[in-house]
Amino acid sequence: MEGVYAGAWPEKGLGIALKIEDGAGRAAEAVMTHVLQRLSALDDTASAALTEWSTRPQRNWVGTHTGDVRAAEALLA
């Protein structure tokens, strides 16, 4: 199955599973970073290191910024 991503946090007894409709990793990176931050699974150093993955600029073939990949507003609420 394409677009399925999972992670585990055994010490907390938690698992995370994502299904990204288009199968692309770029959305999974943004969503997983946000979920880990919301779960307080990251210390300040790890959170800062992953910040670049939470919102990623998208550019067209000539390099024009066309938008950003980020977690949906519903997830951010």
C-alpha positions in Angstrom: 0.0 0.0 0.0 1.5 3.3 -1.0 1.5 6.4 1.2 1.4 4.6 4.5 3.9 5.7 7.1 4.2 4.5 10.7 6.3 5.1 13.8 6.4 3.8 17.3 7.2 5.2 20.7 7.5 2.0 22.8 8.4 3.8 26.1 5.0 5.6 26.0 3.1 2.7 24.4 2.2 4.8 21.4 2.1 4.2 17.7 1.5 6.6 14.9 0.2 5.7 11.5 -0.4 8.0 8.6 -2.0 7.5 5.2 -1.1 10.1 2.7 -3.6 10.1 -0.2 -1.1 10.9 -3.0 1.6 8.6 -1.6 4.2 11.2 -1.6 6.7 11.5 1.3 6.7 15.3 1.4 3.3 15.4 3.1 4.2 12.7 5.6 7.3 14.6 6.6 5.3 17.7 7.5 2.5 15.8 9.3 4.8 13.4 11.2 6.9 16.4 12.4 3.8 18.1 13.6 2.4 15.0 15.4 5.7 14.4 17.2 5.8 18.0 18.3 2.1 17.8 19.5 2.9 14.6 21.5 5.9 16.4 23.1 8.0 13.5 21.8 10.9 15.8 20.8 13.3 17.7 23.0 14.1 21.3 22.0 17.1 20.2 19.9 15.2 17.6 17.9 12.3 19.9 17.5 14.5 22.7 16.1 16.3 20.2 13.8 12.9 19.1 12.3 11.5 22.6 11.9 12.5 22.7 8.2 10.4 19.6 7.6 7.2 21.1 9.1 6.7 23.6 6.2 8.4 23.0 2.9 8.3 25.4 0.0 7.2 24.0 -3.3 8.6 25.4 -6.5 7.7 24.9 -10.2 10.2 23.8 -12.8 11.6 27.4 -13.2 12.0 27.8 -9.5 9.0 30.0 -8.8 7.6 29.5 -5.3 4.1 28.1 -5.8 3.1 27.2 -2.3 4.1 25.2 0.8 3.6 21.7 2.0 2.4 21.8 5.7 0.0 20.1 8.0 -3.6 21.0 7.3 -5.4 23.6 9.5 -7.6 20.8 11.0 -4.5 19.0 12.4 -3.1 22.3 13.7 -6.2 23.0 15.8 
